Amino acid sequence: MLFPYLADELNDLEVAGLRRHRRVLESPQGARIVVEGREYLSFCSNDYLGLASHPALIEAAQSAVARYGVGAGASHLVNGHSVLHHELEVALAAFTGLPSALLFSTGYMANLGIVTALAGRDDEVFADKLNHASLNDAVLLSRAKFTRYPHLDLVVLEKRLAASRSKRKMVVTDAVFSMDGDIAPVPELLALCECHDALLVLDDAHGFGVLGRGGRGVLEHFGIASERTVYMATLGKAAGVFGAFVAGSVELTDYLVQRARSYIYTTATPPLLSAALAASLKLIDEEEWRRERLRELIAALRQSLKLQRWRLMDSATPIQPVIIGSNQETLTVSEVLRDHGIWVPAIRPPTVPKGEARLRISLSAAHTIEDVAHLAAALNELESAA
Ligand SMILES: *Cc1c(COP(=O)(O)O)cnc(C)c1O
């Protein structure tokens, strides 16, 4: 074999219970999914509002595809910037109440674009230890000094901000932490940023559509409006489609158009996605019952889980992690649940810290109270049997 270390490393991963395997989904995303010929009750997706296969989104995409075709054909700065992208940006700015919005192809690319455009060699970026991998990769690519602080530890963050001699400072954080479900203390972070003249970049991948009035996200949740924040959210989770956007001042988005390489050097997304997203935005805004349902499901799950050894994390969002600890036990529990027709993903290092392998239960407005009761009963029984 030409590269024997590949097989060796794959084997090491297998032995450590860390080798990932993809399973083939044969149905649309929803509370019930079909995987490799069998139906499961699913607690895996980030489709928190149950919009990923909503008829209004499908219809919007279908009429857009009939009118504008499938591919964007070019990058935004060449001639791929479609009227549908433009209209969605206008709608996103209006929805968030911020002056301007800029679409990116994915959240990963938005984070790369924001951080590399706004921070460089002479600058310093302060990042929560549990931030999403895309934010960490973004900082590395920016060549800025990379200073991480323990999860939500504002005392340490303040010390490090005060000690910094870098030209520009930027604090980057998940607004809702993707594997823990807890919400960052944004008002306190903003106060620190004001005190130390730092920018605050908020990645609201899991808050957009879920938190705040009308699902407007973490800024609305805390009632914050500040030019010091760079707001980023993704559109493939609660919004049910694909993509991401940045919102803020007109100068911010225009600067990113000039400087964000992950914006400039890539083909624009198919315009049909923007049409589906415009339909999604309307439902996010109008159908408060989806967020109400989520709140009921979260409360029901937290009430009915009676765990002794495993630990349900403290979370008020649809991300409800159960910490099991060992990689192997987590995998086994996930597999036994699957045998029972329930799909909950096992999340292991390096996605989460060592020794904190967990089931990441994610709830959706597409679930019923009975679905959640069924999951809780299965987990309670599995834990007491283990
Ligand atoms: C999912 C996620 C991203 C990446 O977004 P994509 O659109 O899937 O690339 C970025 N940040 C956080 C916190 C996420 O959970």
PDBQT file of the ligand as one rigid body, heavy atoms in Angstrom, charges set to zero:
ROOT
HETATM    1  C1  LIG A 401     -23.477  24.502  11.744  1.00  0.00    +0.000 C 
HETATM    2  C2  LIG A 401     -22.610  25.579  12.293  1.00  0.00    +0.000 A 
HETATM    3  C3  LIG A 401     -21.785  26.340  11.458  1.00  0.00    +0.000 A 
HETATM    4  C4  LIG A 401     -21.574  25.997  10.013  1.00  0.00    +0.000 C 
HETATM    5  O1  LIG A 401     -22.656  26.330   9.252  1.00  0.00    +0.000 OA
HETATM    6  P1  LIG A 401     -22.875  25.596   7.846  1.00  0.00    +0.000 P 
HETATM    7  O2  LIG A 401     -23.850  26.447   7.128  1.00  0.00    +0.000 OA
HETATM    8  O3  LIG A 401     -23.377  24.233   8.168  1.00  0.00    +0.000 OA
HETATM    9  O4  LIG A 401     -21.521  25.560   7.184  1.00  0.00    +0.000 OA
HETATM   10  C5  LIG A 401     -21.106  27.401  12.011  1.00  0.00    +0.000 A 
HETATM   11  N1  LIG A 401     -21.201  27.685  13.330  1.00  0.00    +0.000 NA
HETATM   12  C6  LIG A 401     -21.961  26.949  14.168  1.00  0.00    +0.000 A 
HETATM   13  C7  LIG A 401     -22.022  27.312  15.615  1.00  0.00    +0.000 C 
HETATM   14  C8  LIG A 401     -22.679  25.866  13.672  1.00  0.00    +0.000 A 
HETATM   15  O5  LIG A 401     -23.394  25.114  14.498  1.00  0.00    +0.000 OA
ENDROOT
TORSDOF 0
